[in-house]
Every structure is written in structure tokens, then in C-alpha cells.
Amino acid sequence: MAAFLPVVVPLGLLAVLVLSQLYAVIPVFGLLADDLGLDAQRVTVTHTAFGIAYAVGFLVWGAVVDRIGPRRTLLMGLGALVPATVLVATARDATWMIAARVLQGAVAAAFAPAAFAYVGTRIAVARRATALSVLTGSFLASVVLGQIAVQTVSALAGWRWFFGIAAVLFAVATMAVLAAFDDEPPPRHGSQPVAAAAALLGSARTVAVLAVTGTVLAGFVALHTGIQRFAVVTDPGDLLAFRASALPAIVAAPLLSGLLGRIRTGRRIVVFLLVAATCATVAPAAPVAAFAAITFCVAVIAPALIALVLDGSGPHRGAGTALYTCALFVGAGVGPQIAATASSFSATALAAAGAWTGGAALAAISSGRPTARFRPGARSRRGP
């Protein structure tokens, strides 16, 4: 087993850095439009291009994890992020920028399956829940920290410097992983990644867990989008402060993971989905308090779901984590559409509450079924 802090702290920081690349363009849409000759509608493609490549990339990189191991996958992904991020920083026109963002998203997708698989195999079981909470909390924190960072750097030196600095940090991170993370032999089962994913999807319980996973960020991102679309908070400075106010909840979830771990995983997911749904219904009246509570709930639910996936994936953790992260970010992609089709912020909040209530019901039904691990060469009659 690997030491806890030397693994979890670097992975948590890397999670923020990697996923910040997705959200970093949002605060500088106006600057990008001016520099690259894009109109207000087309500039959003710089965000979407990364997001689509990122979600699809999980499925590919999950297979790579099962073939060569999580450490080697981390090194490949981080190493490829260096030139990809340099291409973003040096983009001179719209075509260049969008192509660079597709490449950046595709290689950034290596991180999550590799990181979750590394934690799932190299961290002691007693501390694994805390490690998973740190990772998922870091992903959530990147929504806020990435936008704060790019706004700060852009104000001082321009948006290109944010990506230039990120490229340097990715190079440093590659060297750090090479030096500090333990090597491991390639998995013997790595020649059947597609069969592993198909077998996992053959389980009704796995499909149910992935469906629940999709609701988590769908509601969360819908609410964040609705806050801006319906001008619940109007001043840009107040909006940034409002988003930053959720950070304490993200920090609190890993610190309380030991206490929360006393609650059975399936029950914990159901309870906190229902709490999030309840908070969503009062978000129009008390947005700050509601968002802090919802953020805490999401930070508790996400690691509990990945724990279920890892537990049921057997030796094929790469395939399992790839399916989990793909479902998570498909939900994140659906979230803005919920807000876009709603007539008001109250309607958006009710839709988010409905998604989480449905997820809780599905989790309650599926959590009562026994868990059987995936065995290569055999098709289990029970869920993984």
C-alpha cells in the first residue's frame, strides 16, 4: 500500500488543475471573442469542445488504465497535457483554439480514471473513503477555483498566461508522479477492457448506480447555470463571492468522511440525495444557505457512488471508473439544458429537486440488491 498524504495531496491538487481547464474559459469568453474573432454564440464552443472530448475520453482512457496500469496512464495523460495546453495558450484563431481545446479535453480525460484506480488499488481500505472524498471534492472545487484563477491571471497578464502557467505546472506534475508514485506491473487482465465494460453494463445494479451518478451533477450544474441565467446574483464580484462561499462545504466533506462512513453506503447516498432535493426547493428563497448545503451533499454523494463502482468492478477498476466519470459528466452536460428550458430559477430548482428525488428512489431500490464482484471469463447473475 502507498502512503496516504504523498498520494492523496498531489492527486487532489492535480484534480483541481486538470478540471480547471474545463471551466477556465467561462470568465474570459469576452476576451476570447475579441482575440480570436468569435461572436458571442461561437465562443461558447471553446467550452463545449473540451467538455465533449473530456466525457468521451473517459471510455478510452479507462481501457488504457486496465492495459498498462494507473501510474503509467497518469504519466501519459499529464505529459500530453503539456503540449496540448501550450497550443491553447498560443491559439491565433478560432479553428486553432477549438482544435486545441478538443485535444486538451481528450488527454485531460486520462486523469480521473487513473487517479480513482490508483486510489482504489494503492490506498489502504481504512483510508480509501477519505481519499475518494478528497478527489471528488477537488473536482467540485475546480468549478470555483478555476474561474477565480483565470480571472486573477487575466487581469494581471492576459488569459494566455493562465494556460501557459498551467502547461508548466503539468510538466512539473509529470516529473513529480514519475518520482513519487510507485510503479506497478501491467495488469494481466488488460487485454479485455471492452469485455470488462460490457460485463459491468450487463449488471442491472451497475446501470442503476450509473443512472444515479448522472443525476448528481445534472442538478448541481443546472442550479449554477440558473443562478446566472435568471440573474439571481447580478454583480460579477458578488457572483464570484457567492460561488466561493461553497468552498467550506467542499472542504468539510472529506474531514467528516470517517463519521459519515458509519452510515451504510447505499443509505448515505439516498439520505443526502433527498437532503439536496429538499435544499433545492428552498434555494430561490435562501440561495446562499441552500447552495452551501447542496454542495456538501454532492461532495458526500459522489465519493460514495465511486466507492460502489470500485467495489463492484473487481480487477477492472479502469473500466468501472471510466463508466462512472462518463456518467458523472454526461449529467454535467445535461444540467445547463435543464436551466435553458426552465421558465424561471424556481422552475430550475424544482427540476433539480426532481432529478435528485428520482436518483434517491433508484438508489434505494438498487442498494437492497447483493453485490457480486466481476470475474473475468464468467458472467455474474448478480450486480457487480
RABELFEN-V794207 format. One line per field, one symbol per residue. ss: DSSP state (H for helix, E for strand, L for the rest). A space follows every 10 residues. Layout:
ss = ???
This chain:
ss = LLLHHHHHHH HHHHHHHHHH HHHLLHHHHH HHHHHHLLLL LHHHHHHHHH HHHHHHHHHH HHHHHHHHLH HHHHHHHHHH HHHHHHHHHL LLLHHHHHHH HHHHHHHHLH HHHHHHHHHH HHLLHHHHHH HHHHHHHHHH HHHHHHHHHH HHHHHHLLHH HHHHHHHHHH HHHHHHHHHH LLLLLLLLLH HHHHHHHHHH HLLHHHHHHH HHHHHHHHHH HHHHHHHHHL LLLLLHHHHH HHHHLLHHHH HHHHHLHHHH LLLLHHHHHH HHHHHHHHHH HHLLLLHHHH HHHHHHHHHH HHHHHHHHHH HHLLLLHHHH HHHHHHHHHH HHHHHHHHHH HLLLHHHHHH HHHHHHHHHH HHHHHHHLLL LLLLELLELL LLLL
